Amino acid sequence: MDVPTRMKAWTCRRYGGPEVLTLEDVPVPAIGPDELLVRVLATTVSSADSRVRALRLPPGFGPVGRLMLGFRGPRRPILGTEVSGLVLAAGRKVSLFGVGDPVIAFLDTKMGGHAELAAIRETGLIVGKPANLSFEAAASLCFGGLTARDYMRKAGLAPGERLLVIGAAGAVGSAFVQLASQMGAHVTAVTSAGHVEQVRALGADLVIDHARENFIAGGRSWDVIADTVAASSFGRCLPALRRGGRYLSIAGGLADMLIGKRGDKRCISGPARSRLEDMRELGRSAQSGAYTPLIDSIHGFKDMREAHRRVDAGRKRGSVVVRVADA
């Protein structure tokens, strides 16, 4: 099969709002002997993409943000961490996948998903697409699910423990609700009124409308509090944590990373670790119907800026998907 030398990709060459994104004609990434070239059919705009594009980092990371990502704009101008599509070409040492195979790939900090083609190592974060998932749903599998699984592991969440999920309708929050409920935790979800029924259907035992009830002042307590949207803080949530409780600062700032512990209660923060086995398990759960990636909206490739605006608004339910091409 002939591989094109040029492709369309959305680039971010300076920090700012969605208007800084430009659809460009760029070279197709070259692949090595152990790499795959994937024809991207769907991708997502995650909160990470939005933060990188705008250089909108958690509190305390501002001074080092440009050193980490790039001074005037991202060093990796093609954003996008997760894709689904078909293998277009494979290096001579590739043995696990073949041309035409439907796959899901998580590009993580390398990014590059907002393009017609993406390259990834065969030994990277890539799995076969479950047959029962659309390419749009498949593209939504990883960002929220991998983050939730890693933080659940860090917290040592156990069956029977009580978990509070703040921001339960987002990509990460909705994954927490499903995965924790399935493993036997008692899940309380905090979301807005318009999302209550949808979050309850994901498996939450109790759903709280944050506009009508102060969940911290209600006298309830939890073993683990997962704040997926930086809506609270370790200090504020201390009274609502049980003995040995863990506060998961998933979108928090540098202060939470430095706190560590107060008495027998812990604050857990920092980047989530993306693991291939977690990705495989998410795929198996999706194949069986036990896990369903939540989709907020689906946009055309030409509407990438609108997809970013939807994420920037802070009201999405699950993943914002971009359909790059038809299968």
C-alpha positions as CSV (number, residue, x, y, z in Angstrom):
1,M,0.0,0.0,0.0
2,D,1.3,3.4,-0.9
3,V,2.0,5.7,2.0
4,P,1.5,9.4,1.4
5,T,4.3,11.8,2.2
6,R,2.1,14.7,3.3
7,M,-0.9,14.9,5.6
8,K,-3.3,17.4,7.2
9,A,-2.8,18.2,10.8
10,W,-3.9,20.8,13.3
11,T,-1.0,22.6,14.8
12,C,-0.5,24.9,17.8
13,R,2.5,27.0,17.3
14,R,1.8,29.6,19.9
15,Y,-0.1,29.6,23.2
16,G,-3.6,31.0,23.4
17,G,-7.3,30.3,22.8
18,P,-8.7,27.9,20.1
19,E,-8.1,30.5,17.5
20,V,-4.3,29.8,17.6
21,L,-4.9,26.3,16.0
22,T,-4.1,26.1,12.3
23,L,-4.9,23.3,9.9
24,E,-1.6,22.7,8.0
25,D,-0.1,20.4,5.4
26,V,2.8,18.7,7.1
27,P,5.1,15.7,6.5
28,V,3.9,12.3,7.4
29,P,5.9,11.0,10.4
30,A,8.5,8.5,9.3
31,I,8.4,5.1,11.0
32,G,11.2,2.9,12.2
33,P,11.4,-0.9,11.9
34,D,9.5,-1.4,15.1
35,E,6.8,1.2,14.5
36,L,3.4,1.5,13.0
37,L,1.8,4.2,11.0
38,V,-1.9,4.5,11.9
39,R,-4.5,6.2,9.7
40,V,-6.4,8.2,12.4
41,L,-10.2,7.8,12.1
42,A,-11.0,9.5,15.5
43,T,-9.2,11.4,18.2
44,T,-10.2,13.5,21.2
45,V,-9.6,16.9,22.7
46,S,-8.8,16.2,26.3
47,S,-8.4,18.6,29.2
48,A,-4.6,18.0,28.7
49,D,-4.8,19.3,25.1
50,S,-6.7,22.3,26.3
51,R,-4.2,23.1,29.1
52,V,-1.2,22.7,26.8
53,R,-2.7,24.8,24.0
54,A,-3.4,27.7,26.5
55,L,-0.4,27.1,28.8
56,R,-3.0,26.8,31.5
57,L,-1.1,24.8,34.1
58,P,-2.0,23.9,37.7
59,P,-1.1,26.5,40.4
60,G,2.7,26.5,41.1
61,F,3.7,25.2,37.7
62,G,3.6,28.5,35.8
63,P,7.3,29.3,36.2
64,V,8.5,26.0,34.8
65,G,5.7,25.5,32.3
66,R,7.5,27.1,29.3
67,L,10.6,25.2,30.1
68,M,8.6,21.9,30.1
69,L,6.5,22.5,27.1
70,G,8.1,25.2,25.0
71,F,8.8,29.0,25.4
72,R,6.5,30.6,22.8
73,G,4.4,27.5,21.9
74,P,4.4,23.8,22.4
75,R,7.6,22.0,21.2
76,R,5.2,19.3,19.9
77,P,2.8,21.5,17.9
78,I,0.4,18.6,16.9
79,L,-1.6,18.0,20.1
80,G,-3.8,14.9,20.8
81,T,-3.1,12.1,23.1
82,E,-5.5,9.3,22.0
83,V,-6.5,8.0,18.6
84,S,-8.3,5.1,17.0
85,G,-7.9,4.0,13.4
86,L,-6.4,1.4,11.0
87,V,-2.8,0.4,10.6
88,L,-1.6,1.9,7.3
89,A,2.0,0.7,7.4
90,A,4.2,-1.4,9.6
91,G,8.0,-1.5,10.1
92,R,9.8,-4.7,9.1
93,K,10.2,-5.9,12.7
94,V,6.6,-5.4,13.6
95,S,4.8,-8.8,14.4
96,L,1.8,-8.0,16.6
97,F,-0.2,-5.9,14.2
98,G,-0.7,-6.0,10.4
99,V,-1.8,-3.5,7.8
100,G,-5.6,-2.9,8.1
101,D,-5.9,-3.9,11.7
102,P,-8.2,-1.6,13.8
103,V,-6.3,-0.3,16.8
104,I,-6.4,2.1,19.7
105,A,-3.3,4.1,20.5
106,F,-2.5,6.3,23.5
107,L,0.3,8.8,22.5
108,D,0.6,10.3,25.9
109,T,3.1,13.1,26.2
110,K,4.4,12.5,22.7
111,M,1.0,13.7,21.3
112,G,0.4,13.9,17.6
113,G,-3.1,12.6,17.5
114,H,-4.7,15.7,15.8
115,A,-3.6,14.6,12.4
116,E,-4.6,12.2,9.6
117,L,-1.7,9.9,10.4
118,A,0.2,9.0,13.7
119,A,3.2,6.9,14.4
120,I,3.7,4.7,17.4
121,R,6.0,1.9,18.5
122,E,4.5,-1.6,18.4
123,T,5.6,-2.0,22.0
124,G,4.0,1.3,23.0
125,L,0.5,2.0,24.3
126,I,-1.4,0.3,21.5
127,V,-4.1,-2.4,21.5
128,G,-6.5,-3.9,19.1
129,K,-9.9,-2.2,19.0
130,P,-12.8,-4.1,20.5
131,A,-15.2,-5.1,17.7
132,N,-18.2,-3.7,19.6
133,L,-16.8,-0.2,19.9
134,S,-17.2,2.5,17.3
135,F,-14.0,4.3,16.4
136,E,-15.3,7.3,18.2
137,A,-15.9,5.4,21.4
138,A,-12.6,3.6,21.0
139,A,-10.8,7.0,20.8
140,S,-12.4,7.9,24.2
141,L,-11.1,4.8,26.0
142,C,-7.8,5.8,27.3
143,F,-7.4,9.3,28.8
144,G,-10.0,9.0,31.5
145,G,-9.7,5.2,32.0
146,L,-5.9,5.1,32.4
147,T,-5.9,8.0,34.8
148,A,-8.6,6.5,36.9
149,R,-7.0,3.1,37.1
150,D,-3.6,4.5,38.0
151,Y,-5.0,6.7,40.8
152,M,-7.2,3.9,42.2
153,R,-4.0,1.8,42.4
154,K,-2.0,4.6,44.1
155,A,-4.8,5.0,46.6
156,G,-5.1,1.3,47.2
157,L,-8.9,1.6,46.8
158,A,-10.4,-1.6,48.1
159,P,-13.9,-3.3,47.7
160,G,-16.3,-1.9,50.3
161,E,-14.5,1.4,50.8
162,R,-16.4,4.6,50.3
163,L,-15.2,6.8,47.4
164,L,-16.3,10.4,46.6
165,V,-15.7,11.5,42.9
166,I,-15.7,15.2,42.3
167,G,-16.4,16.1,38.7
168,A,-18.0,12.7,38.0
169,A,-19.3,13.6,34.5
170,G,-16.0,14.3,33.0
171,A,-13.8,11.8,31.1
172,V,-11.7,11.0,34.2
173,G,-14.6,11.2,36.7
174,S,-17.0,9.0,34.7
175,A,-14.2,6.4,34.4
176,F,-13.7,6.5,38.2
177,V,-17.5,6.0,38.8
178,Q,-17.6,2.9,36.5
179,L,-14.4,1.3,37.5
180,A,-14.7,1.8,41.3
181,S,-18.3,0.7,41.3
182,Q,-17.4,-2.5,39.4
183,M,-14.7,-3.4,41.8
184,G,-17.1,-3.1,44.8
185,A,-16.5,0.4,46.2
186,H,-19.4,2.5,47.4
187,V,-19.4,5.5,45.0
188,T,-20.7,9.0,45.8
189,A,-20.6,11.2,42.7
190,V,-20.6,15.0,42.6
191,T,-21.7,16.7,39.4
192,S,-24.1,19.4,38.1
193,A,-27.9,19.0,37.9
194,G,-27.9,18.3,34.2
195,H,-25.6,15.3,34.6
196,V,-27.2,13.6,37.7
197,E,-29.2,10.9,35.9
198,Q,-26.3,10.0,33.4
199,V,-23.8,9.7,36.3
200,R,-26.3,7.5,38.3
201,A,-26.6,5.2,35.3
202,L,-22.8,4.7,35.3
203,G,-23.1,3.0,38.7
204,A,-22.9,5.7,41.3
205,D,-24.7,4.7,44.6
206,L,-25.4,8.4,45.4
207,V,-25.2,11.5,43.2
208,I,-24.9,15.0,44.7
209,D,-25.7,18.2,42.8
210,H,-22.9,20.5,43.7
211,A,-25.0,23.6,43.3
212,R,-27.6,22.4,45.8
213,E,-25.5,20.7,48.4
214,N,-22.2,21.3,50.1
215,F,-20.9,17.7,50.1
216,I,-18.1,18.5,52.6
217,A,-20.5,20.1,55.1
218,G,-23.1,17.3,55.0
219,G,-21.6,15.2,57.7
220,R,-20.6,12.3,55.4
221,S,-17.1,10.9,55.2
222,W,-15.2,8.8,52.7
223,D,-12.1,6.6,52.6
224,V,-11.0,8.2,49.3
225,I,-11.9,11.5,47.7
226,A,-11.0,11.8,44.0
227,D,-11.0,15.4,42.8
228,T,-10.8,15.2,39.1
229,V,-11.3,18.9,38.4
230,A,-9.4,20.8,41.1
231,A,-12.7,21.9,42.6
232,S,-11.5,21.5,46.2
233,S,-8.3,20.9,48.2
234,F,-6.7,18.5,50.6
235,G,-7.1,20.9,53.5
236,R,-10.8,21.6,52.8
237,C,-11.6,17.9,52.4
238,L,-9.7,16.8,55.6
239,P,-12.8,16.8,57.8
240,A,-14.6,14.5,55.2
241,L,-11.8,11.9,55.1
242,R,-12.0,8.9,57.4
243,R,-9.0,7.6,59.4
244,G,-6.4,6.6,56.9
245,G,-8.2,8.5,54.2
246,R,-6.7,9.5,50.8
247,Y,-7.3,12.7,48.9
248,L,-6.5,12.3,45.1
249,S,-5.5,15.6,43.7
250,I,-5.8,14.6,40.0
251,A,-5.8,18.1,38.6
252,G,-4.3,19.9,41.5
253,G,-1.3,22.2,41.8
254,L,2.2,22.1,43.2
255,A,1.1,22.7,46.8
256,D,-0.8,19.4,46.9
257,M,2.3,17.6,45.6
258,L,4.3,19.0,48.5
259,I,1.9,18.3,51.3
260,G,2.1,14.5,51.4
261,K,0.4,13.8,54.7
262,R,-1.5,15.3,57.6
263,G,-1.7,12.9,60.4
264,D,-2.8,9.5,59.1
265,K,-4.4,11.1,56.0
266,R,-2.6,11.3,52.7
267,C,-2.7,13.6,49.6
268,I,-1.8,11.8,46.4
269,S,-1.0,13.8,43.3
270,G,1.2,14.0,40.3
271,P,1.0,12.7,36.7
272,A,-0.8,9.5,36.1
273,R,1.3,6.6,34.9
274,S,0.0,5.1,31.6
275,R,0.4,1.3,31.5
276,L,-0.2,-1.1,28.6
277,E,-1.8,-3.7,30.9
278,D,-4.3,-1.1,32.1
279,M,-5.1,-0.3,28.5
280,R,-5.6,-4.0,27.7
281,E,-7.9,-4.4,30.7
282,L,-10.0,-1.3,29.6
283,G,-10.3,-2.9,26.2
284,R,-11.4,-6.2,27.7
285,S,-14.0,-4.4,29.9
286,A,-15.3,-2.5,26.9
287,Q,-15.5,-5.7,24.9
288,S,-17.6,-7.3,27.6
289,G,-19.8,-4.2,28.0
290,A,-18.7,-3.6,31.6
291,Y,-17.0,-0.3,30.7
292,T,-18.4,2.3,28.4
293,P,-16.4,5.4,27.5
294,L,-18.7,8.4,28.0
295,I,-18.9,10.7,24.9
296,D,-19.9,14.4,25.3
297,S,-19.9,15.4,21.6
298,I,-18.5,14.4,18.2
299,H,-17.0,17.1,15.9
300,G,-15.7,17.0,12.3
301,F,-12.0,17.3,11.7
302,K,-12.5,20.8,10.3
303,D,-14.2,21.8,13.5
304,M,-11.2,21.2,15.8
305,R,-11.4,24.8,17.2
306,E,-15.0,24.2,18.2
307,A,-14.0,21.0,20.0
308,H,-11.4,22.9,21.9
309,R,-14.0,25.6,22.8
310,R,-16.3,22.8,24.2
311,V,-13.5,21.6,26.5
312,D,-12.6,25.1,27.5
313,A,-16.2,25.8,28.6
314,G,-15.8,23.3,31.4
315,R,-19.2,21.7,31.0
316,K,-18.5,18.6,29.0
317,R,-19.8,15.1,29.9
318,G,-17.1,12.6,29.1
319,S,-14.8,12.9,26.1
320,V,-15.0,15.5,23.3
321,V,-14.4,13.4,20.1
322,V,-13.1,14.5,16.7
323,R,-13.9,12.3,13.7
324,V,-10.9,12.6,11.4
325,A,-12.0,10.3,8.6
326,D,-14.6,7.6,7.8
327,A,-13.6,4.0,8.0
